[in-house]
Amino acid sequence: MSRTRTSLLAALALVAGASGAALTTQPASAAAAAVPCTVDYKVQNQWDTGFTAAVTVTNNSTAKSSWSVKWSYAGNQKITSGWNAKLSQSGTAVTAANESYNGSLATGASVSFGFNGTYSGTNAVPTTFTLDGVTCNVDGGGSGGGGGNGGGTGSRVDNPYAGAKVYVNPEWSAKAAAEPGGSRISNQPTGVWLDRIAAINGVGGGMGLRAHLDEALKQKGSSEEVVQLVIYDLPGRDCAALASNGELGPTEIDKYKTQFIDPIAAILSDPKYASLRIVNTIELDSLPNLVTNTGSRATATPNCDTMLANGNYVKGVGYALAKLGAIPNVYNYLDAGHHGWLGWDDNFAPAANLFKQAATSEGATVDDVQGFITNTANYSALKENNFTINDTVNGTSVRQSKWVDWNRYVDELSFAQAFRNQLVSVGFNSSIGMLIDTSRNGWGGTARPTGPGAKTSVDTYVDGGRYDRRINIGNWCNQAGAGLGERPQASPAAGIDAYVWMKPPGESDGSSSAIPNDEGKGFDRMCDPTYTGNARNGNNLSGALPNAPLSGHWFSAQFQQLMQNAYPPLP
């Protein structure tokens, strides 16, 4: 379908953005000035029983600090979910009122909102709209395509990475290119991390979300383009680690919803970006912590027990999935830990059940989940070729080795494929795909084994042949010896949508010592190379590199190591 005519004022509204940021402009003509308001209602996408619509309202009267738009349907349309406005419906009558962040509407300014709905028979466009009780002119109307930015339908495909370019973050690219040898990888796509409220608009003069999306449109041209976002600011975030603690306290779920998720949804739902394929990886680490670090387990922490009891991880993830999943060109991938976290029998099935609970809370459904991501910001080897979980040495199973420690999986690919099947078995759609973060799991260089270890014992066999050279599989911070893994690529294996670099190589996992900061980031001893460990890493040394900065800050020494130990090797 092609987009119908869009008025000048509605086009200007796209610049103002879905957040309702005031766009001060003079009316296009004296005639327009005499019109108190204009409404542009577009059906962006329509199928047999449902549709997605976008509404842009232009205010030509006095400035407003709040607003309410009303209309009635001629048929049986029912709104099921929406964004950028508080939507309510009684019979055929609909009311859309401002959210807390977009109530200001200056003279000549516009605000946009959207929604999904159901219908049967015909889906006629309403003919009369009011803004605060005053009847508006109706401009445009009808059905439209997914956007005016060089292709893209605004509706989902099975695998967003298939046939698409992936956004290269110019900020990361510049840092990588500035490193000796960094130009070899500086054109690789990496994730954009939204790890605090301030990151939405940009921190310290850096790019905010809109700036990244605008740059993605430039990179896109006439091709399809994926933009990878990391949504990461839950209340009491990452309850078992201090380096990645966030800004929100355990009870601040309302602040998470209204000041973090809602503004992100407002930007992503701007029709300007409808031609982009926006991949959201949702809230790393937190849900897996509820499985493994609560209750009577030796690894339990008081913070994780608190988050399990108050339910705010589940509520936050459900709200994010529902709000972002209502946007037709958004693809949500929920975090699924890694094989060295959830691969044990005690964790595997319970994790899938917990993820299903979160994905059906706060208005979310399994249809809001397009897949899952494993190994994000972690180091687990993609494929261990020198031993399998079925091997035995002198009658002793590999599962009994100290490294494997009764896990069912020895590498990330086998875990991701098996966990996908488990997720489908508990009710997720059979079309879900998996992402694997391969940014730092190459484990190449001179220490990479060339064949199996000696069969003196099961431990010599496993330790002599494993690519993953960590001291313990529970070690996660700035690991010594790690290297870049497989380069990002689409559809690399059955059930895998893509290998991705969601964690930008060169960005620290956490500081080696305490560093005062205003980012809510604590000092975790697992980032201290002298730390002798805890129950979560078998009381082993942390294996962390020294002299590391705060998490997310550039760590040149680590970047150089990752290139040196890349596998496949860099040219």
C-alpha positions in Angstrom: 0.0 0.0 0.0 1.2 3.5 -0.7 1.0 6.3 1.8 -1.7 8.9 1.1 -1.1 12.6 1.1 0.4 14.1 4.3 -0.2 17.7 5.1 2.6 20.2 5.6 1.7 20.4 9.3 1.7 16.6 9.7 5.1 16.4 8.0 6.4 19.0 10.4 5.0 16.9 13.2 7.3 14.1 12.2 10.2 16.4 12.9 8.7 17.3 16.2 8.6 13.6 17.0 6.3 11.3 18.8 7.4 12.6 22.2 5.4 15.7 21.7 8.4 18.0 21.8 7.1 21.5 20.9 7.6 22.5 17.3 7.0 26.2 17.0 6.1 27.1 13.5 3.9 29.7 11.8 0.6 28.4 10.2 1.1 27.5 6.6 -1.4 30.1 5.5 -4.0 32.5 6.8 -6.6 29.9 6.1 -4.8 27.4 8.3 -4.5 30.0 11.1 -8.3 30.2 11.1 -8.6 26.4 11.7 -8.3 25.7 15.5 -6.7 22.3 14.9 -6.0 19.7 12.3 -6.0 15.9 12.7 -4.2 13.5 10.4 -5.4 9.9 11.0 -3.5 7.2 9.1 -4.0 3.4 9.0 -0.4 2.3 8.7 -0.9 -1.4 8.6 -4.0 -3.6 8.2 -4.8 -7.3 8.2 -7.8 -9.5 8.3 -8.9 -8.7 11.9 -6.6 -5.9 13.0 -4.8 -2.7 12.2 -2.2 -0.2 13.3 -3.1 3.5 13.2 -1.1 6.8 13.7 -2.7 10.1 14.6 -1.0 13.5 14.4 -2.8 16.5 15.9 -1.8 20.1 15.2 -2.9 22.8 17.5 -3.5 26.2 15.9 -5.1 27.8 18.9 -3.6 29.0 22.2 -0.9 26.9 23.8 -2.0 24.0 25.9 -0.4 22.3 29.0 -2.6 19.2 28.5 -4.9 17.9 25.7 -7.6 15.4 24.9 -8.6 14.2 21.4 -11.9 12.4 20.9 -13.6 10.6 18.0 -16.1 7.9 17.3 -16.0 4.8 15.0 -18.8 4.0 12.6 -18.0 0.2 12.9 -16.9 -2.2 15.6 -13.3 -1.1 15.9 -11.7 -1.8 19.3 -8.4 -0.3 20.5 -6.2 -3.0 22.1 -3.0 -1.2 22.9 -1.4 2.2 22.2 1.6 4.5 22.8 2.2 8.2 23.4 -1.3 8.8 24.7 -3.7 7.5 27.4 -6.3 5.8 25.3 -9.8 4.8 26.6 -12.9 3.6 24.7 -16.6 3.4 25.6 -18.6 1.7 22.9 -17.6 3.5 19.7 -16.3 6.6 21.5 -12.5 7.0 21.9 -10.6 9.4 24.0 -6.8 10.0 23.7 -5.3 12.1 26.5 -1.7 13.3 26.8 0.9 11.3 28.7 2.9 13.0 31.5 5.8 13.8 29.1 3.9 15.2 26.1 1.1 17.4 27.5 2.7 20.7 26.3 1.3 21.7 22.9 2.3 25.1 21.7 0.5 27.1 19.1 1.4 25.6 15.7 2.9 22.5 17.3 1.9 18.9 16.7 1.9 15.7 18.7 1.7 12.2 17.4 0.4 9.0 19.0 -0.6 5.5 17.7 -2.4 2.3 18.6 -3.3 -1.2 17.5 -6.9 -2.3 17.1 -9.2 -5.0 16.0 -12.2 -4.9 13.6 -14.4 -7.0 11.4 -16.1 -6.0 8.1 -14.9 -2.6 7.2 -12.4 -0.3 8.9 -13.6 3.2 8.0 -11.6 6.2 9.0 -13.5 8.4 11.6 -14.8 11.6 10.0 -15.0 13.9 13.1 -12.3 14.7 15.7 -12.2 17.2 18.5 -9.3 18.7 20.5 -10.5 19.7 23.9 -14.0 19.9 22.7 -13.3 22.0 19.6 -13.9 20.3 16.2 -10.8 19.9 14.0 -10.2 19.8 10.3 -9.5 16.2 9.1 -6.5 16.0 6.8 -5.4 13.0 4.7 -6.8 9.8 6.2 -6.9 6.4 4.8 -4.3 3.7 4.6 -0.6 4.2 4.4 2.6 2.2 4.0 5.2 1.8 6.7 7.1 5.0 6.1 8.7 7.4 3.6 12.4 6.6 4.1 13.4 4.4 1.2 11.6 1.1 1.6 10.4 -0.9 4.6 6.9 -1.9 5.3 6.6 -1.2 9.0 5.4 -4.8 9.5 7.4 -7.6 10.9 9.4 -10.2 9.0 10.4 -13.6 10.4 14.1 -12.7 10.9 14.8 -9.0 10.9 18.5 -9.6 10.1 17.8 -11.5 6.9 18.6 -9.4 3.9 19.3 -6.3 6.0 22.3 -4.1 6.9 22.9 -3.5 10.6 23.5 0.0 12.1 27.1 1.0 12.7 27.3 3.2 15.8 29.5 6.1 14.7 30.5 6.9 18.3 31.9 3.3 18.9 33.3 3.2 15.4 35.3 6.3 16.0 36.8 4.9 19.2 37.6 1.6 17.5 39.2 3.3 14.5 41.4 5.5 16.7 43.0 2.4 18.2 46.1 0.9 16.4 44.7 -1.8 14.1 41.1 -0.8 15.0 40.1 0.1 11.5 39.9 -3.6 10.8 36.7 -3.9 12.8 35.5 -0.3 13.2 32.8 -0.8 10.5 31.1 -3.6 12.4 27.6 -3.1 13.9 27.3 -3.0 17.7 24.4 -2.5 20.2 23.4 1.0 21.4 23.0 0.8 25.2 20.2 2.7 26.9 21.3 2.0 30.4 19.9 5.0 32.2 17.2 7.6 31.7 19.7 10.3 30.6 20.9 8.0 27.7 17.6 8.5 25.9 18.6 12.1 25.1 22.3 11.6 25.2 24.9 11.8 27.9 27.8 14.3 28.0 27.1 15.6 24.6 26.9 12.2 23.1 24.2 10.9 20.7 20.7 10.2 22.1 18.2 7.7 20.8 16.8 10.0 18.1 20.2 10.9 16.9 21.1 7.2 16.4 17.8 6.5 14.6 18.4 9.5 12.3 21.9 8.3 11.6 20.4 4.8 10.9 18.1 6.3 8.3 21.1 7.9 6.5 23.0 4.5 6.6 19.9 2.7 5.4 19.5 4.3 2.0 17.1 2.2 -0.1 18.1 -1.0 1.8 16.6 -2.6 4.9 18.4 -1.6 8.1 18.4 -3.2 11.6 19.1 -1.0 14.6 20.1 -2.8 17.8 19.2 -1.3 21.1 19.9 -2.6 24.6 17.0 -1.7 27.0 18.7 -1.9 30.4 17.5 0.1 33.4 15.2 -2.1 35.6 14.6 -1.2 39.2 17.3 -2.9 41.3 19.0 -3.9 38.1 21.4 -7.0 38.0 20.9 -7.8 41.7 23.9 -10.1 42.0 26.5 -7.7 40.6 27.6 -4.3 41.7 29.4 -3.1 38.6 26.2 -3.1 36.6 23.8 -1.8 39.3 21.5 0.9 37.9 20.1 4.2 38.9 16.7 2.9 40.0 16.0 1.5 43.4 14.2 -1.8 43.9 10.7 -0.2 44.3 10.9 2.4 41.5 8.9 0.5 39.0 6.6 3.5 38.2 9.6 5.6 37.4 10.9 2.9 35.1 7.7 2.8 33.2 7.0 6.5 32.9 10.5 8.0 32.6 12.3 5.2 30.8 10.1 2.9 28.8 7.4 5.4 27.8 9.8 8.0 26.4 11.7 5.2 24.4 8.4 4.0 23.1 7.4 7.5 22.1 10.5 7.9 20.0 10.4 4.4 18.4 6.8 4.8 17.4 7.5 8.0 15.4 6.4 7.3 11.9 9.6 8.8 10.7 11.4 5.6 11.8 8.8 3.1 10.6 11.0 1.8 7.8 13.8 0.7 10.3 13.8 -2.8 11.8 14.4 -2.0 15.5 15.8 -4.8 17.6 15.4 -4.4 21.3 17.3 -6.7 23.6 15.3 -6.5 26.9 16.9 -6.3 30.3 20.0 -8.3 30.5 20.8 -10.6 33.5 17.9 -9.6 35.8 15.4 -12.5 35.2 18.1 -15.2 35.2 19.2 -13.8 38.6 15.7 -14.7 40.0 16.3 -18.3 39.0 19.8 -18.8 40.3 20.5 -16.3 43.0 17.5 -16.4 45.3 16.1 -18.5 48.2 18.2 -21.2 49.8 20.8 -21.4 47.1 24.4 -20.8 48.1 24.6 -18.1 45.4 21.5 -16.2 46.8 21.9 -12.5 47.6 19.5 -10.3 49.6 19.1 -7.9 46.7 17.9 -10.8 44.4 15.5 -12.1 47.1 14.0 -8.6 47.3 13.5 -8.4 43.6 11.9 -11.8 43.6 9.6 -10.9 46.4 8.4 -7.5 45.0 7.9 -8.8 41.5 9.4 -5.7 39.8 11.7 -7.6 37.5 8.7 -9.5 36.1 6.5 -6.4 36.0 9.2 -4.3 34.4 10.0 -6.8 31.7 6.3 -7.4 30.9 5.6 -3.7 30.7 8.6 -3.1 28.4 7.5 -6.0 26.1 3.9 -4.8 25.9 4.8 -1.2 25.3 7.5 -1.7 22.8 5.9 -4.8 21.2 2.9 -2.7 20.2 5.1 -0.9 17.7 4.9 -2.8 14.4 8.6 -2.5 13.3 10.0 -3.4 16.7 11.5 -6.8 17.4 11.9 -7.8 21.1 14.6 -10.3 22.1 14.5 -11.2 25.8 17.7 -12.0 27.6 18.3 -15.6 28.3 21.6 -15.6 30.1 24.2 -18.1 28.8 25.0 -21.8 29.0 27.3 -21.3 32.0 24.3 -19.8 33.9 21.2 -21.6 32.9 22.5 -24.8 31.3 22.1 -26.9 34.5 19.0 -29.0 35.0 18.0 -27.0 38.1 17.9 -23.8 36.0 17.0 -24.7 32.4 13.3 -25.4 32.7 12.6 -23.0 35.6 14.1 -20.2 33.5 11.9 -20.9 30.6 8.8 -20.9 32.8 9.9 -17.6 34.5 10.4 -15.9 31.1 6.9 -17.0 30.1 5.5 -15.5 33.2 7.2 -12.2 32.5 6.1 -12.2 28.8 2.5 -12.6 29.9 2.5 -9.9 32.6 1.5 -6.2 32.5 -0.4 -6.6 29.3 2.3 -8.4 27.3 1.7 -11.6 25.4 4.1 -14.1 23.7 3.4 -12.3 20.5 5.5 -9.4 21.9 8.6 -11.6 21.9 10.3 -12.3 18.6 13.2 -14.2 20.2 15.9 -14.4 22.9 19.5 -13.5 23.1 22.2 -15.5 24.9 25.8 -14.7 26.0 25.3 -10.9 26.0 28.4 -9.2 27.3 29.7 -12.7 28.2 32.6 -14.9 27.1 31.2 -18.4 26.6 32.7 -20.1 23.6 30.4 -20.4 20.6 31.3 -24.0 19.8 33.8 -26.3 21.6 35.1 -28.6 18.9 37.5 -30.7 21.0 35.0 -32.4 23.3 31.2 -33.0 23.5 28.9 -33.4 26.4 28.6 -37.1 25.5 32.3 -37.9 25.7 33.8 -40.1 28.5 37.3 -40.6 29.7 38.1 -43.9 31.4 34.4 -44.4 32.0 33.9 -40.9 33.5 31.5 -38.5 31.8 32.7 -35.1 30.6 29.8 -33.8 32.7 31.8 -34.8 35.8 34.8 -32.6 34.9 35.4 -29.6 37.1 34.9 -27.3 34.2 31.5 -28.7 33.0 30.4 -29.5 36.6 27.3 -31.5 35.5 26.1 -28.8 33.1 24.1 -30.2 30.1 25.9 -28.0 27.6 29.5 -27.2 26.8 29.1 -24.2 24.5 26.7 -21.5 23.6 25.4 -22.7 20.2 24.2 -26.0 21.6 22.6 -24.3 24.6 20.8 -21.6 22.5 19.4 -24.2 20.1 18.2 -26.4 23.0 16.8 -23.6 25.0 14.9 -22.3 22.0 13.1 -25.7 21.9 12.4 -25.5 25.6 10.9 -22.0 25.2 8.6 -23.1 22.5 7.5 -26.1 24.6 6.3 -23.7 27.4 4.2 -21.6 25.0 6.4 -19.2 23.1 5.8 -19.0 19.3 7.5 -21.6 17.2 8.8 -18.8 15.0 11.1 -17.3 17.7 14.8 -17.0 16.8 17.9 -16.8 18.9 20.7 -14.2 18.9 24.1 -15.1 20.2 26.5 -12.3 21.3 29.9 -13.2 19.8 31.6 -10.0 20.5 34.1 -11.4 23.0 34.0 -15.2 22.8 36.6 -16.0 20.1 39.3 -17.2 22.5 42.0 -17.3 19.7 45.6 -16.4 19.9 48.6 -18.6 20.9 46.7 -20.2 23.8 44.0 -21.7 21.6 44.2 -25.5 21.7 44.6 -27.2 18.4 43.1 -30.5 19.5 41.7 -32.5 22.4 43.4 -32.6 25.7 45.2 -35.7 27.1 43.0 -38.5 28.3 44.9 -38.9 31.6 41.7 -37.9 33.3 38.4 -36.2 32.4 39.8 -32.9 33.7 43.0 -33.0 31.6 40.9 -34.0 28.6 38.5 -31.0 29.0 41.0 -28.4 30.2 43.5 -29.3 27.6 41.0 -29.0 24.7 38.6 -26.2 25.7 38.8 -22.9 23.9 37.3 -20.9 26.7 40.3 -20.2 28.9 38.6 -18.7 31.9 39.5 -19.9 35.3 35.9 -20.6 36.0 32.8 -20.3 33.8 31.2 -18.0 36.4 33.8 -15.3 35.7 32.3 -12.5 33.7 34.3 -9.2 34.1 37.0 -8.1 31.6 38.4 -11.5 31.1 42.1 -12.0 30.5 42.8 -13.9 27.3 39.5 -13.3 25.6 39.2 -12.4 21.9 36.7 -11.2 19.3 34.4 -13.9 18.1 32.5 -14.6 14.9 31.8 -11.4 13.0 28.1 -10.4 13.0 26.1 -12.4 10.5 22.5 -13.4 9.7 21.1 -16.9 9.9 24.3 -18.7 10.7 22.8 -21.9 12.1 19.4 -23.6 12.7 17.2 -21.6 15.0 19.7 -18.7 15.2 18.6 -15.4 13.7 22.1 -13.8 13.9 25.4 -13.7 15.6 25.7 -10.1 16.9 28.1 -7.8 18.7 25.6 -6.5 21.2 28.3 -5.7 23.7 30.6 -3.2 22.0 34.1 -4.5 22.1 36.4 -2.2 24.1 33.7 -1.1 26.6 34.5 -2.2 30.1 32.5 -4.6 32.2 33.3 -2.8 35.4 36.2 -1.0 37.2 39.1 -2.9 38.8 38.8 -0.7 41.9 36.2 1.7 43.4 35.7 4.8 41.2 33.3 7.5 42.4 30.7 8.2 39.8 27.2 9.7 39.2 26.1 6.7 37.0 24.9 4.5 39.8 27.7 2.0 39.2 29.3 0.2 42.1 32.5 -1.6 42.5 32.2 -5.4 42.1 35.2 -7.5 43.4 34.7 -9.8 40.4 36.3 -7.0 38.4 39.3 -6.9 40.7 42.1 -9.3 39.4 43.2 -10.0 43.0 39.8 -11.2 44.2 39.7 -14.8 45.2 36.0 -15.3 44.4 32.7 -16.4 45.9 30.1 -19.1 45.6 29.1 -17.9 42.1 32.5 -18.6 40.6 33.5 -21.6 42.8 35.8 -19.3 45.0 38.3 -18.9 42.2 40.3 -15.9 41.1 38.2 -13.5 39.0 40.4 -13.6 35.9 39.8 -9.9 35.3 42.2 -7.5 33.6 43.8 -4.8 35.8 43.3 -1.1 35.5 39.8 -1.2 34.1 37.5 1.8 34.0 33.8 2.0 34.9 31.4 -0.3 33.0 30.6 1.1 29.6 33.7 3.3 29.5 36.5 2.7 26.9 39.1 0.2 27.9 41.9 0.4 25.4 44.0 -2.5 26.8 41.0 -4.8 26.6 40.2 -3.7 23.0 43.8 -4.5 22.0 43.6 -7.9 23.6 40.4 -8.7 21.9 41.9 -8.0 18.5 45.0 -10.0 19.3 43.1 -13.0 20.3 40.3 -12.8 17.7 39.0 -16.0 16.3 38.5 -16.2 13.4 41.7 -14.1 13.3 41.7 -10.6 12.0 43.5 -10.0 8.7 
